[in-house]
Amino acid sequence: MSGIILATINAKWIHPSLALRLLKANLGDLEPRCKILEFALRQPLHEKTGPILAARPRILAFSVSIWNHTATAELLEALAPLWDGHPPAIILGGPEASYLPEDAALFRYADYVIRGEGETTFRKLCNHLLNLLPEMAPGVKFIDAPPVDPSSIAGGYRFYTEEDLSRKLTYVEASRGCPYGCEFCLSSAAKSRLTPAEQVREFPLDQFLGEMETLISRGARSFKFLDRTFNLDIGRAERILEFFLERLKPPMFVHFEMVPSRFPRELRRILTRFPPESLRLEIGIQTLNRETALLIGRPGDPEKELETLDFLRRETNAIVHADLIAGLPGEDMKSFAQGFDRLWKVRPAEIQLGILKCLPGTAINRHIEPFGMRFNPKPPYEVLETAEFPLRNMERIKNFARFWELIVNRGSFADMISHLFPPESPVFAPFMALSDRLLEHFGRNWGIDRRELRAAILEQIG
């Protein structure tokens, strides 16, 4: 019988969970009694239940996000009748579990829910359960975990396996938290629980870089930073970038999420030095409508943000992924189309068109009634329509987003882009028309053979 099983269902096989590794690393004397089990979203259910049952844990803990909420509930439901008379204590945590209402259906399978950062609280709870409580009182118990001091916790990087490092993304974090208050983001929900000093907390830099050195020596090649605002502290960002510049060897790359308004000259100079394919940047634009941005607590300067993207395209080798969100309060189809066209003019490598999600605990909920917003109550909680964005238009946007991903973002039809979108011409309206016709042609926007899609595009554009 294992003492503790830490489990999660990852979106894809290539996405290992740093959260589980951090929890294991901070178990103290209990660490040898803990095993990590990771599954993939599309993996058959029996391939998930089997290893868990075989381990016969006394404690079974799941990290829950919006992407695995439903799959985790299905797994817990399947496990419930299979325990051989000795069910484990079930603990849920993670970003989704931290903000769901206490009567959420997911919690009917749980004994404990840890809300917040769990490195310290999880260890205390496990010690309590293994050493003091052979029998548990019925009913789920909620534990609010305080924010951790990054300098006081152990890193979990040593639990990446050789296969993880050679074949998967290596998730790392140099800082935790976000100082901004974008109302659609879980960071804004967390911010309300934190003091100003706790909103952004940094891992000791020398120790962090030493851990990165070890990962590189072990064979890590794909580093994806979880920092929400990597370029918040320019001095720290420079040191980390210089560290990787000195060690980059193809096909190695690093991925950062950066704030578009914080690109001073010294940061730009470093970014221009990265060789092709070695630097990937996620830039959250979200909206170029100033009124909407202010409404959701995201003050910004669209001109400055677009200038940043233009600089990255013209003077760096960075692969830039820029985000836009459809369905924000106060923005209609016309406004969104204008923003999309403005973003297209600066040509990021990818425009990720997302649909607004009404995440539990976020302040975006306050706009539901004033702006006639209707959301799907099930994960991932996408908006269905707003007063400015009727259902029909939202469905068209979702179809647009799917075909944009297939045709433009994935780069499989690069030779056709100039025919689809003449230079300096608007892109949103013609691509909307194309995506409408493609949906009518195929009857779906998934499972389409690439050659058939190419033929259909050629037919549509003449």
Sequence and secondary structure as in RCSB ss.txt:
>XXXX:A:sequence
MSGIILATINAKWIHPSLALRLLKANLGDLEPRCKILEFALRQPLHEKTGPILAARPRILAFSVSIWNHTATAEL
LEALAPLWDGHPPAIILGGPEASYLPEDAALFRYADYVIRGEGETTFRKLCNHLLNLLPEMAPGVKFIDAPPVDP
SSIAGGYRFYTEEDLSRKLTYVEASRGCPYGCEFCLSSAAKSRLTPAEQVREFPLDQFLGEMETLISRGARSFKF
LDRTFNLDIGRAERILEFFLERLKPPMFVHFEMVPSRFPRELRRILTRFPPESLRLEIGIQTLNRETALLIGRPG
DPEKELETLDFLRRETNAIVHADLIAGLPGEDMKSFAQGFDRLWKVRPAEIQLGILKCLPGTAINRHIEPFGMRF
NPKPPYEVLETAEFPLRNMERIKNFARFWELIVNRGSFADMISHLFPPESPVFAPFMALSDRLLEHFGRNWGIDR
RELRAAILEQIG
>XXXX:A:secstr
  SEEEEEEESSTT   HHHHHHHHT GGGGGGEEEEEEETTS THHHHHHHHHH  SEEEEE  TTTHHHHHHH
HHHHGGGS S   EEEEESTTTTTS TT GGGGG SEEEES  HHHHHHHHHHHHHT SS  SS EEEE     G
GGS   GGG  HHHHHHS EEE SEEE S   TTSHHHHHHTTS GGGSEEE  HHHHHHHHHHHHHHT  EEEE
  TTTTSSHHHHHHHHHHHHHH  TT EEEEEE TT   HHHHHHHTTS TTSEEEEEEEE   HHHHHHTT   
 HHHHHHHHHHHHHH   EEEEEEEES TT  HHHHHHHHHHHHHT  SEEEEEE B  TT GGGGGTTTTT EE
 SSTT BEEE SSS HHHHHHHHHHHHHHIIIIIT TTHHHHHHHS TTS  HHHHHHHHHHHHHHHS SSS  H
HHHHHHHHHHH 
